[in-house]
């Protein structure tokens, strides 16, 4: 086994690379696989092989899967064995400067087998579908369905559970959650500049924000005449290899049937040490809702910090980790009326069975209301990529 799991992950890049939709910057020479699937210009490495001109389109396929066992109280979710998401990543170079990337997921339905006509066993979802035109490292323009670039986790780790250290995502960015708009449909310009070794990168997008259901983007069109705007800026300095720091701003107008309209502003920041000795991920986001035309203003805060460490030598197969996360919802917020508060801790360990499969075990302790008892759960997962 290679001694450096960051480098080891890069071996997978030739298959997953296909995901590579950009050229490298000097600080991005040995990125983990998670970086290859992000589509961010400064997060892709050099793994994409050159494609002969007469072989376009050049399609590459990679996939992810997981199997889980859950022991927790019923109100906090399912119990027993469960099949996780089956995920496919498709990438195709259409020309030297034109690329397509798609992500499909198949998720087991909780109501499968109930006799309901729609309960067919799995929900199929187009998670991402992006076509991108590369002018240069400084400017790349794309169109499609994205994971909204308003924080780090949402663009670094996608639906393949093998990519991330933990079993669970932080609740503020969980798929199907409402705190952060996970998906975004529209156009995105991105690029990077060496800037004397600071490697400054930007992403600026416009498109459909939250739809009639706030946990989903407006896939079939915006439900109002006010598009959402997103700006993400980050740096990956050469002198601190593995470090990324940045911030983002997201602006939208929320229109829900039978309710007043609200302006939404999300301000987020992150600091990430993308090494495994140790790994440190910290993010914070403030979501502000203001009723249009005057009325109540609500401010909601969420943050988490996750640490992990892969020991040297024979211990490199093991990676213990810990995460604390907090969500504080203002009770006067009409948009987040059903979003729960959270004080939670997750402690676990990942064991890499092989280069492409891992076993993870974690315990989660969650408290939703300050004067109520905690809810505990134990989770086991086998995740893999192929």
Helices and strands as residue ranges (DSSP letters): H 5-16, G 17-19, H 33-36, G 41-43, G 53-55, E 58-72, G 74-76, E 80-83, E 86-95, E 98-108, E 122-136, E 139-147, H 153-156, G 161-163, G 171-173, E 183-193, G 195-197, E 200-208, E 228-235, G 238-240, E 243-254, E 262-274, E 277-291, E 297-309, G 313-317, E 318-328, E 342-354, E 357-367, E 375-385
